[in-house]
Amino acid sequence: MFNFGMPELILVFIVALLIFGPRKLPEIGRMLGRAMHEFKKAADDFKEALNQEPPEQIVKEVEEKLKQNEAGLKEEGKDFRG
């Protein structure tokens, strides 16, 4: 993902240890782990949603909503003009 090697990971750990201290480090690690898990879950859900619904259907739904909005705007424009 980020292509970190062992020296880079050790450096990051030492800097984090100096900044946050030994008491906060486990808590921060848990928070980062949860955040990464939620991000991965959201990405997987997004991929699954795209695979379940054909792209053509999504495009049709968006076009329909745009047409409805366009019709509403035209109607509002008529009211505005007089």
N, C-alpha and C positions, 0 to 999 in steps of 0.2 A: 504494500500500500504506500508507505512512505519510504521504503527501502532503507531503514535504519539498520546499522550494524551494531555489534556489541559495544564498541567504544562510544558510539553516539548515545546508546541507551544508558550506559553508565554515567556519561556526562549529564544527560537529562535528569537522571535519578539524583545525582549529587547536587545539581542546581536546585531541584525541587526540595530536597532535604534541607538545604541551606535557607531557602526562601520560606517554606512552610513549617519546618521543624518536624521532629519524629512523631509528635502526637497527632498532627493534622494530616500527615501523609496517607495513612490508611483510609481515612474518611474521603480524602480527595480522590484516591484510587477507586473507591467504590462509586463515587459520583461520576467519574469518567467512564467507568465500566457500564453503569446504568445508561448514561447518555449514548454511548456507542451502541448498546443493545437496542435502545429505542430508535436510534437513527437507522440501524440495519433493519429493524422490524418495519419501519415506515417505508424504506426503500423496497423491501420485499413485497409489502402490501401494494405499493404502487405498481410494481412489475406484474403482480398477479392480476390487478384490476385491468391493466392494459392487455394482458393475454386473454382475459375472459371476454371482454367486450371488443368486437371488431372495430378497427379504426374508422371504418366507413360509417358505422353507427354513431360514433362520437362526433364525427364531422357533421352528420345530418342533424344531430341534436343541437349542435352549436349554430348551424345555419338557421334552424327553426327559431331559436331564441333571438338571433340577430334580426330576423325578419319581423318577429313580434316587437322587438325594441324599435325597429325602423318605423313600423306602422304606428306605434305609440308616439314617436317623435313627430311624425308627419301630422298626426291628429293634434298634438300640442302646438305645432307650428301654425295650423289653421286657426286655432283658438287665439293665438298670439297676434296673428295678422289682422284679425278682425272678424 
